Amino acid sequence: MVRKPANVASARKPNMREAILAAAEELFSTHGFTAVSVRDIAQAAGANPGSVTYHFATKDGLLLEIYRRHCGPMNLRRSELLAAARRVRDLQDRLEAIVRAYVLPAFTSGSDLAGGGTRFTRLRAVMSAEGNEVVRRIIAQTFDDTSNAFIDAICESLPHIPRTDIVWRGHFLLGALYYSLVTPERVSRLSRGSADGTDAGHAIEQLVRATVASMQAAPLDQAPPSRRKTPAKT
C-alpha cells in the first residue's frame, strides 16, 4: 500500500471532491498511476473508496479530471498566445513568439488549479515515463490538438524544415520544459551559484533561445557542408 502523504492528510478540505483530487494528484506525482489504488487515494483524502467512485467512477476518470482542470486553462492560454504569434510578420520574430507562446504558460501559471505548479509538472513527467496505455490515451486526448497547432505554426515559419524534424525538436522541448520546472536546483548547483534555477523569467528566455536555435538547425538529411563525408579516394 502507498503511504499517505503527510501534507494532504494534514490539510483536510471541506469539499470531498477537491480533497480526492488533491490526494490523487500528490500520489500519482510521487508513485505513478499504476502503483496507486483507489483505496490509497481514499485514505489520503480522508474518504471511503465509494466516495472516489461516486465522484469519478474510476481511477482513469480521476486522472482525466486532474489533466482537464490543469490543462484546460493552460491550453487556452497557449492558444491565445499562438494566435497572436501567428500574426507577427517577420518569420524570425514569429518563430520566437510561437515558441514563447508554448513555454510561457507552463511557467507563469503559479497556482496548481490554473494549469501550472511543480506538483502537476512532476505528475506529467512521471505519467509520460510510465508507459501505461490509459495514461497515454489521456495525454493524447488532452494535448494532441494543441501540440499539432504549434507544430503547424512552426512549419509555416520554417517551410524548409521537414515536419518530422519539427516534431522531434518539439519533443525535446517538452522534455527540457519538464526538467526545468521540476529540478531548477540543478541549474543553481551546476553553475556553482552563478545562475538561479528558480528564476522563471531567465529560464523562459534560455529555453526559448535554445529551442529557436534547434528548430532552425539544418534538417537531419542535410548535414552542414563541413561535416559531410567526402568520398574515399581510390
C-alpha positions in Angstrom: 0.0 0.0 0.0 1.2 3.5 -0.8 1.8 5.6 2.3 -0.5 8.6 2.7 1.3 11.9 2.0 1.5 14.0 5.2 0.8 17.3 3.5 -2.5 16.0 2.1 -3.5 14.3 5.3 -2.9 17.3 7.4 -4.8 19.7 5.2 -8.3 18.4 5.1 -10.6 20.1 2.7 -14.3 20.6 3.3 -15.1 19.7 -0.3 -14.6 16.0 -0.6 -14.3 16.1 -4.3 -11.4 18.6 -4.1 -9.8 16.5 -1.3 -9.8 13.4 -3.5 -8.4 15.3 -6.5 -5.6 16.8 -4.3 -4.7 13.4 -2.8 -4.7 11.7 -6.1 -2.5 14.3 -7.7 0.0 14.1 -4.9 0.1 10.3 -5.0 0.2 10.0 -8.8 3.0 12.5 -9.0 5.0 10.6 -6.4 4.3 6.9 -7.2 2.9 6.9 -10.7 -0.5 5.8 -11.9 -0.3 2.0 -11.7 1.1 1.7 -8.2 -1.7 3.8 -6.6 -5.0 2.2 -5.8 -8.4 3.8 -5.3 -8.1 2.7 -1.6 -4.8 4.6 -1.3 -6.4 7.8 -2.7 -9.4 7.5 -0.4 -7.3 7.0 2.6 -5.1 10.0 1.7 -8.2 12.2 1.2 -9.9 11.0 4.4 -12.7 9.4 2.4 -14.0 6.0 1.7 -13.4 4.2 -1.6 -17.0 4.6 -2.5 -16.6 8.4 -2.5 -13.9 8.2 -5.1 -16.1 6.0 -7.4 -19.1 8.3 -6.7 -17.3 11.4 -7.9 -15.1 10.0 -10.7 -16.4 6.5 -11.5 -12.9 5.0 -12.0 -9.3 5.8 -11.3 -9.0 6.6 -15.0 -11.7 9.2 -14.7 -10.0 10.7 -11.8 -6.7 11.1 -13.7 -8.6 12.6 -16.7 -10.2 15.2 -14.4 -6.8 16.1 -13.0 -5.5 16.7 -16.5 -8.6 18.6 -17.5 -8.6 21.0 -14.6 -4.9 21.9 -15.1 -4.5 21.7 -18.8 -7.7 23.4 -19.9 -6.6 26.8 -18.7 -3.0 26.2 -19.9 -4.1 25.1 -23.4 -6.5 28.0 -23.6 -3.7 30.5 -22.8 -1.3 28.8 -25.2 -3.9 29.1 -28.0 -4.4 32.8 -27.3 -0.7 33.5 -27.4 -0.3 31.3 -30.5 -3.0 33.2 -32.4 -1.1 36.5 -31.6 2.2 35.0 -32.6 1.0 33.9 -36.0 0.1 37.5 -36.8 3.8 38.5 -36.5 5.1 39.4 -40.0 8.8 38.7 -39.6 9.4 35.0 -39.7 12.3 35.0 -37.2 10.3 37.1 -34.7 7.2 34.9 -35.4 9.1 31.7 -34.6 10.4 33.1 -31.3 6.8 34.3 -30.4 5.4 30.8 -31.2 8.0 29.1 -29.0 7.4 31.6 -26.2 3.6 31.0 -26.5 4.2 27.4 -25.8 6.7 27.8 -22.9 5.3 30.8 -21.1 2.0 29.4 -19.7 3.8 26.4 -18.1 6.0 28.8 -16.0 3.5 31.6 -15.3 0.6 29.6 -14.0 1.6 29.9 -10.4 -1.5 28.2 -9.0 -1.9 24.4 -9.3 -5.5 25.0 -10.3 -4.5 27.5 -13.0 -2.7 24.8 -15.0 0.8 25.0 -13.6 2.7 24.2 -10.5 5.6 21.9 -9.7 3.4 19.1 -8.5 1.4 18.8 -11.7 4.5 19.2 -13.8 6.1 16.3 -11.8 2.9 14.3 -12.4 3.1 14.9 -16.1 6.7 13.8 -16.2 6.0 10.6 -14.2 2.9 9.8 -16.3 4.8 10.3 -19.6 7.6 7.9 -18.4 5.3 5.2 -17.0 4.1 3.8 -20.4 0.6 3.0 -19.2 -1.9 2.7 -22.0 -4.6 4.6 -20.1 -2.2 7.4 -19.3 -1.1 7.6 -23.0 -4.7 7.9 -24.1 -5.4 10.7 -21.6 -2.3 12.6 -22.5 -3.1 12.4 -26.2 -6.7 13.5 -25.6 -5.5 16.4 -23.5 -2.6 17.7 -25.6 -2.5 16.4 -29.2 -4.8 19.1 -30.7 -2.8 22.0 -29.1 0.6 20.3 -29.9 -0.4 19.9 -33.6 -1.4 23.5 -33.8 2.1 24.6 -32.6 3.8 22.2 -34.9 1.8 23.5 -37.8 2.7 27.1 -36.9 6.4 26.3 -36.6 6.3 24.5 -40.0 4.8 27.6 -41.6 7.7 29.7 -40.1 10.3 27.2 -41.3 8.9 25.8 -44.5 12.3 24.3 -45.5 12.4 22.1 -42.4 10.5 18.7 -42.7 7.6 18.3 -40.3 9.2 15.2 -38.9 12.2 17.2 -37.7 10.0 19.8 -36.2 8.1 17.0 -34.3 11.4 15.6 -32.9 12.6 19.1 -31.8 9.2 19.8 -30.2 9.5 16.5 -28.4 12.9 17.6 -27.0 11.4 21.0 -25.9 8.8 19.2 -23.9 11.5 17.2 -22.1 13.5 20.3 -21.4 10.4 22.0 -20.1 9.6 19.2 -17.7 13.2 19.1 -16.4 13.5 22.9 -16.0 10.3 23.1 -13.9 10.9 20.0 -11.8 14.6 20.3 -10.9 15.6 24.0 -11.0 18.1 23.5 -8.2 20.3 21.5 -10.6 21.0 24.7 -12.6 21.9 26.5 -9.4 24.2 23.7 -8.3 26.0 23.0 -11.6 26.5 26.7 -12.3 28.1 26.9 -8.8 25.6 29.6 -7.8 26.2 31.9 -10.7 22.7 31.1 -12.1 19.4 30.9 -10.2 17.4 27.9 -11.5 14.3 29.2 -9.8 14.4 32.5 -11.9 11.4 31.7 -14.1 12.0 34.7 -16.4 15.6 33.7 -17.1 14.6 30.1 -17.6 12.0 31.0 -20.1 14.4 33.1 -22.2 17.1 30.4 -22.1 14.6 27.8 -23.2 13.1 29.9 -25.9 16.5 30.8 -27.3 17.8 27.2 -27.2 14.6 25.9 -28.9 14.5 28.5 -31.6 18.2 27.6 -32.5 17.3 23.9 -32.5 14.3 24.4 -34.7 16.4 26.4 -37.2 19.2 23.7 -37.4 19.7 22.0 -40.7 17.4 19.1 -41.4 18.8 15.7 -40.4 19.2 14.6 -44.0 21.1 17.8 -44.9 24.3 17.8 -42.8 26.3 21.1 -42.7 28.9 21.2 -45.5 31.8 21.0 -43.1 30.6 17.7 -41.7 29.6 16.0 -45.0 31.7 12.9 -45.7 33.9 13.1 -48.8 34.2 10.0 -51.0 37.2 7.9 -50.3 40.0 8.2 -52.8 40.7 5.1 -54.9 
